[in-house]
Amino acid sequence: MAKKELQALVMEQRILNRIYVVRNEKIMLDRDLAELYGIETKVLKQAVKRNIARFPKDFMFEMTATEFTKWKESAALSAADKQGLRYAPFCFTEQGVTMLSCILNSKTAIEVNLRVIRVFVKMREYALTHKEILLQLAKMEKEVKGNSKDIENIFMVLKELLEKESKPTPRNKIGFKQYD
């Protein structure tokens, strides 16, 4: 595998590991995005606050205190990482990440945004594929349930046939018959 392809896969995995689900939305945290962009979280938050009109609630929201506590408990964070978390983070949806590329005009921000969007798209395609498979399985299950009586009848007939076969019935002999 080429070095660039390997680097791209590693970057995609890093991005994928930083996508969380909060309020039934797939989001990325401000601190993770800032790290990917190579800037401080404070700088990213300032840029967002200066352009807050670009970030409606479906693009970005701030975690509540209870969500923040639950997230800290569930996320696999080191003790040092947990100590550094004093403020509830901004949570960016896929559209919010896209909007960040508009306010962060750097080459790194654009490259990272392209990768992040591609990861979100792959996740959506993956989810749709699984949804189709689950729908097909549900359809097959309904068909099997609908045919269960037919299958039951087939087994009953087969059992009767096996029982008849196990009891030999007297048969007429075949062959030359001699009459007196």
C-alpha positions as CSV (number, residue, x, y, z in Angstrom):
1,M,0.0,0.0,0.0
2,A,1.3,3.4,-0.9
3,K,2.4,5.8,1.9
4,K,-0.3,8.4,1.0
5,E,-3.0,5.7,1.1
6,L,-1.9,4.5,4.4
7,Q,-1.8,8.0,5.8
8,A,-5.3,8.7,4.5
9,L,-6.6,5.5,6.1
10,V,-5.0,6.4,9.4
11,M,-6.5,9.9,9.2
12,E,-10.0,8.5,8.4
13,Q,-9.7,6.2,11.4
14,R,-8.7,9.1,13.7
15,I,-11.7,11.0,12.5
16,L,-14.0,8.0,12.9
17,N,-12.9,7.5,16.5
18,R,-13.8,11.1,17.2
19,I,-17.4,10.9,16.1
20,Y,-19.8,10.6,18.9
21,V,-23.6,10.3,19.2
22,V,-25.2,13.0,21.3
23,R,-29.0,13.8,21.2
24,N,-29.3,11.1,18.5
25,E,-26.9,13.1,16.2
26,K,-23.5,12.1,15.0
27,I,-21.3,14.9,16.1
28,M,-17.6,15.9,16.5
29,L,-16.4,17.9,19.5
30,D,-14.7,21.3,19.2
31,R,-11.6,20.0,20.9
32,D,-11.2,17.1,18.4
33,L,-11.8,19.4,15.4
34,A,-9.3,22.0,16.8
35,E,-6.7,19.2,17.1
36,L,-7.3,18.0,13.6
37,Y,-7.1,21.6,12.2
38,G,-3.9,22.2,14.2
39,I,-5.4,25.1,16.2
40,E,-6.3,25.7,19.9
41,T,-9.9,24.9,21.0
42,K,-10.1,28.5,22.2
43,V,-9.4,29.9,18.7
44,L,-12.0,27.6,17.1
45,K,-14.6,28.6,19.7
46,Q,-13.8,32.3,19.2
47,A,-14.2,31.9,15.4
48,V,-17.6,30.2,15.9
49,K,-18.8,32.8,18.3
50,R,-17.8,35.6,15.9
51,N,-19.9,33.8,13.2
52,I,-22.6,32.4,15.3
53,A,-25.3,33.2,12.7
54,R,-23.7,30.5,10.4
55,F,-24.4,27.8,13.1
56,P,-28.0,27.2,13.7
57,K,-29.0,24.5,16.3
58,D,-29.0,21.7,13.7
59,F,-25.4,22.6,12.7
60,M,-23.9,23.1,16.2
61,F,-25.0,23.0,19.8
62,E,-23.4,23.1,23.2
63,M,-23.7,20.1,25.5
64,T,-25.8,20.5,28.6
65,A,-24.2,19.8,32.0
66,T,-25.8,16.4,32.3
67,E,-24.8,15.4,28.7
68,F,-21.3,16.6,29.4
69,T,-21.1,14.5,32.6
70,K,-22.5,11.4,30.8
71,W,-20.1,11.9,27.9
72,K,-17.1,12.2,30.2
73,E,-18.1,9.0,32.0
74,S,-18.7,7.0,28.8
75,A,-15.8,8.2,26.7
76,A,-12.5,6.4,27.1
77,L,-10.5,9.4,28.3
78,S,-7.3,9.5,30.3
79,A,-7.2,11.2,33.7
80,A,-5.2,14.1,32.1
81,D,-7.9,14.5,29.4
82,K,-10.7,14.6,31.9
83,Q,-8.9,17.3,34.0
84,G,-8.6,19.5,30.9
85,L,-12.3,19.4,30.3
86,R,-13.8,22.3,32.3
87,Y,-16.3,23.7,29.8
88,A,-19.1,21.9,27.9
89,P,-17.9,21.5,24.4
90,F,-19.5,22.7,21.2
91,C,-20.9,19.7,19.2
92,F,-20.7,20.0,15.4
93,T,-22.9,18.0,13.1
94,E,-21.8,17.1,9.6
95,Q,-23.3,20.4,8.3
96,G,-21.6,22.3,11.1
97,V,-18.2,20.8,10.2
98,T,-18.8,21.9,6.6
99,M,-19.6,25.4,7.8
100,L,-16.3,25.5,9.8
101,S,-14.4,25.3,6.5
102,C,-16.1,28.6,5.5
103,I,-14.9,30.5,8.6
104,L,-11.5,28.8,9.0
105,N,-9.7,29.7,5.8
106,S,-6.6,27.6,6.0
107,K,-5.3,24.9,3.7
108,T,-5.3,22.4,6.6
109,A,-8.9,23.2,7.6
110,I,-10.1,22.6,4.0
111,E,-8.2,19.3,3.7
112,V,-9.4,18.1,7.1
113,N,-13.0,19.1,6.3
114,L,-12.9,17.1,3.1
115,R,-11.8,14.0,5.0
116,V,-14.4,14.5,7.7
117,I,-17.2,14.9,5.2
118,R,-16.0,11.8,3.4
119,V,-16.1,9.8,6.7
120,F,-19.6,11.1,7.4
121,V,-20.7,10.1,3.9
122,K,-19.2,6.6,4.3
123,M,-21.0,6.2,7.7
124,R,-24.3,7.2,6.1
125,E,-23.8,4.7,3.2
126,Y,-22.9,2.0,5.7
127,A,-26.0,2.7,7.8
128,L,-28.2,2.6,4.7
129,T,-26.7,-0.7,3.5
130,H,-27.4,-2.2,6.9
131,K,-30.9,-0.8,6.9
132,E,-31.7,-2.4,3.6
133,I,-30.4,-5.8,4.9
134,L,-32.5,-5.4,8.0
135,L,-35.6,-4.6,5.9
136,Q,-35.0,-7.7,3.7
137,L,-34.5,-9.9,6.8
138,A,-37.8,-8.6,8.3
139,K,-39.5,-9.3,5.0
140,M,-38.2,-12.8,4.9
141,E,-39.2,-13.3,8.5
142,K,-42.8,-12.3,7.7
143,E,-42.8,-14.7,4.7
144,V,-41.6,-17.5,6.9
145,K,-44.2,-16.8,9.5
146,G,-46.9,-16.7,6.8
147,N,-45.7,-20.0,5.5
148,S,-45.3,-21.7,8.9
149,K,-48.7,-23.4,8.7
150,D,-47.8,-24.8,5.2
151,I,-44.5,-26.0,6.5
152,E,-46.2,-27.6,9.5
153,N,-48.6,-29.4,7.2
154,I,-45.8,-30.7,5.1
155,F,-44.1,-32.1,8.1
156,M,-47.3,-33.8,9.2
157,V,-47.7,-35.5,5.8
158,L,-44.1,-36.6,5.9
159,K,-44.5,-38.1,9.3
160,E,-47.6,-40.0,8.2
161,L,-45.7,-41.3,5.2
162,L,-42.8,-42.4,7.4
163,E,-45.2,-44.2,9.8
164,K,-46.9,-46.0,6.9
165,E,-43.6,-47.0,5.5
166,S,-42.4,-48.4,8.8
167,K,-45.5,-50.7,9.0
168,P,-45.3,-53.2,6.2
169,T,-48.6,-53.9,4.5
170,P,-49.3,-57.4,3.0
171,R,-48.7,-57.4,-0.7
172,N,-49.6,-59.7,-3.5
173,K,-46.8,-61.8,-4.7
174,I,-45.4,-61.1,-8.0
175,G,-44.5,-63.8,-10.5
176,F,-45.8,-67.0,-12.1
177,K,-48.9,-68.4,-10.4
178,Q,-49.6,-72.0,-10.7
179,Y,-53.2,-73.1,-10.5
180,D,-54.1,-76.8,-9.8
